[in-house]
Amino acid sequence: MSIELLMSDSIAMVSPSTSIRDAAERLQIAEVGLLVVGTPDAVHGVVSERDIVRCVALGTDLDATTVEAIESDHLKWATVDSTVDTVAEEMMENYLRHMLVADSAGLLVGVVSMRDVLTAYLA
């Protein structure tokens, strides 16, 4: 099964200059666990809810610190042609909860979560 069938094409995105507090609000409004930093054709990184929790725990100034300061730029990508099995293996090997999905031109077209992958195996 192609990962394209499971991925979410509703991508929650923010600019690198977004404050951590605004990013947390965006996560809550979009009801997702990952924000993509940048644009579909220029992804800078990602910020997860865990990243934001870490900032809160460390006492980071949530209004003065931007997502650019905490984003992960070690991104793992799948393609729309990737199989669920391939994506599941990559996620397990790299301890990932989310992967970005690109089209044949290399543009961001979706995000797949571990929950999406598990749904395929449980269906």
N, C-alpha and C positions, 0 to 999 in steps of 0.2 A: 504494500500500500504506500502511495506517495504521501510525503509529509504535508504536501499542499492541501490535502483533504482535511487535515487536522489543525493546521496553523490558524492563528487569529490574524486577520488582515486589518483589524482595528489596532493601530499601533499608537501607543501613548508616547509622545515625543515632547522634549523640552530643549531649549537652547542651552549652550554651555554656561551662560550668565544667569541662569535660573537659580534662585536661592534654594537651599536645602529645604527650608520650610515650604516654599511654593511647590517644590518637587513632591514633598510628602502629601500636600493637598491634592496635587494632580494624581498621585497614586490612588488616593482615597476616592476621588471623584470617578476615575476611570475603572476602579475596582480591579486593578492589576497589581502584579508584584514586581514589574520591571518597567523602567522608562528608558527610551532610547534618546541619547543626547545627540542632537544634530538634525539632519534632514535625511529623507530617504536616499538621496544621492551623495550625501556626505555625512556618514555616521562617525561621530567622534568617540563614542563610548556608550556605556550603559550604567544605570544606577538602579540598584535593587532596594527593596524594602529593608533588607538586612543591612545594606550600607547606611541607610538613614538611621536605623536603630543603633548601629555602632556610633554614629555621630552624636546621637542623643546621650548614649551611655558615657561617652567621653567628654560631654559638656561642650561640644562644638557650638559656636554661635550660628544658629540655624538661619538667621537673617543675613548675616554678613558673609557667610561661606557659600560659594556657588557649587553646583554639581560638577563643574569642571575640575574642582579640587579633589573630588572623591570618586569620580567615574572610573570604571574599569575600561581600559582600552585594549585588553587582551581578549579580543572577540573571537568567538567560534561561530562559524556560519554553516548553514545547510543551504542546499538549493531546492527549488520547488520539485526537482526530480529525485531528491534524496528519499530513501525508503525509511519507514518508521524504524525498522531494525537498525539501520545505520545511524540514525539520529539518536536512538536509545543508547547504543554502544558509546557514541561520542559523549553523550551527557553523563553516562556512568563513569567512563574513564577520566573525565575532567571535572567531576563533581559539579555539574551544571544543573541549574533549575530551569534555565531558558536558553534558547538558541535563536539567533536571527536567521531569517530565510531570505535568500536573494533570488531574483529572476535570472534569466539567461544573460542579461546585460549587466548583472552585478548590482542591481538596485535593490534596496530593502523593500520587500513586499509583505513581510509578515514576521510574526514571532511565534515560536512553539514552546510550550512549557512542558515540564515533566508530567504534569497532570494530563495534558493533551495526549502525550505518549502512552501513559498508563491507561487512558480511556480506550485507546486502540487495542490494547492487549486484553482488556476486560470485556470488550464488546462481543 
